[in-house]
Amino acid sequence: MASIATRRLAKELRDIQMNGTPAGIELIEVNGDKWIMGIEVLGESLYVGEKFAVLFQFEPQYPISSPIVTFMPRYTPPPDSTSSFDKSTVYTTPIHPHTYSNGHICLDLLGPQWSPVLTVTSICLSLQSMLASCRKLERPPDNDRYVKSAPDNPKKTRFHYDDDTV
């Protein structure tokens, strides 16, 4: 019998393959419990023309518990990728007040506000919105300190969610 996570991921993948993704979001790679999604912020924003790769790692408790979601600091699409991501470009993490240089993201939907009704696509839309609303290209004030001591899994970090204006 397939686990809840396996069934849910199969359903989400089927939905993406049959219905596609919203504008500016695409599926780049699927490798078991790891998916790579691409995000491009559309319209007027500080990130015009930039694309970002987002790694989703799913634990057996998904969707009861949130996936591990990080921007990929140094990502190059595989040569056989059919995505719109240029295979000769190394993609990096966005410079944003809620995104650390190691790719960790301070977003309450990935922590205390997680809900099992959220999907890979809805998380990507939230990240796209977070980037689109950014008014200043800067890292979190504690970026250097955090990156030096951060756990591999950002879900083990106790982020302080106090600024939803960026």
N, C-alpha and C positions, 0 to 999 in steps of 0.2 A: 504494500500500500504506500502510495506516494505521500510525502509529508505535506503539511499545510504550505510551507514555503515553496516547495517544488510545484505544487498545483497553482499557487498564486502567481509565481513567476512565469509559468507556462501560459497562464491566462493573460498576463500583462504583455508578454512577448507576442502572443497571437493578436491582441488588440492593436499593438504597434504595427505589426506586419500587415494586418488587414485594413486598418484605418489611418495609418501614418501617425505622424507627430505634429504638434502645433508648429507654426512658423518659427524658424530660428532654433529648433531643437531636432536632433537626429540621433538615431542609434548608430554607433560606430562599430562596437564589438560586443559579442556575447561569448563568454567562456565560463560555462557552468554557473557558479554563484558570484561571478564578477561580470559586471556590465560596464561599458564605457559609453557615455552619452556625450554628444557635442552640443554646446550652447553658443548661440550668437545673439547679441542684444540688437534688436531691430529699432529703427527710428532714431530720433535724436538722443544721443547719450554720450558719455565720456568714452565709451568702448566701441564707437563706430568702426566697423571693419575688423574687429577682433573676434576670435573664436576661442573657446575654452573647452577642455576635455574634463569630464567629471567621472570619477570612478565610484561605482556603487558596489559594495560588498555585502552580500546577504548572509545573515546568520540563520541557523535552523529555526529560530523563533519568529522570523519575518512572516507575516506583517504585524504580528503582535508587538514586536520590538522593531525599532527603526533600523534601516540599513546603515552601514558605515558609508558616509558620503564625503568625498574629498575632491578638490580640484587637483589635477595632476600637474605637478611642478615642471616636469620635463617629459612631454608626451609627443611621440611621432607615430602617426597611424601606420599600420602594417601595409606593406606594398600591395597586397591584394584587396585592400579596403575599397569599398564602393562609395564611401561617404564623400561629402564635399570638402572634407579637410585635406589640405595639401600634404602629400606624403613626404615632401622635402622640408617641411616646416616643423620646428620644435615648438610646441605650444606650452605656455606657462600659466601660472596662476594669476588671476586678476589682482591688480593693486586696488584694494578696497578696505575700508575700515573694519569689515567683519570677516576678512579672509587673510589668514596667515600665510607667510611665504612658503611654508611646507604643505600648503593645500588645505589645512584644516579650516572649517567654516563655522563661525559662530552664528547659528540660526536656530531659533527656538523650536522650529518644526522638526529638527533633527534630534531634539532632546525632550524637554518636558512637555512640549505641545504636540508631540507625535501622536498620530491617530492611525489605526489600521486601515482607514478608508483612503489614506494618501497612497499615491502610486509613484513609480519612477517618473512618469510624465508630469504629475502635479508637483513633485519636488523640483524638477527642472524648470517648470514655470515659475516657482517661487524664487529660484536662484536667478532666473532671467529678470524677474521683477526687481529683486534686490540690486542687481547690477544696473538696471535701467534707471533706478531712482537715485543712484549715487551722484553726489554733487562735488566730491573732492577725491582725487586719486591719492590715497595714503593708506599705509598699513595700520593695523591696530597699534596703539601706543606701546604695548608690551610685546611686540612681535619678536624682537631678538631674544628676549629672555624666555618667552614661551617656546619658541622653536628649539632652543638649546635643551629644554627639559621636557618637551611634550611627549606623551605616550604615543605609540604607533597608532593606536585606536583613539580617534578624537572623542568617542563616546565615553571614554574614561576621564575626560576633562570636565571639570565643573565650571562651565562658562557662566559669566554673569551677564544676563540679558537686560540691558538697561537703555539701549539706544535703538529705536526703530525709525529714526529719521533719515538714515542713509541707505 
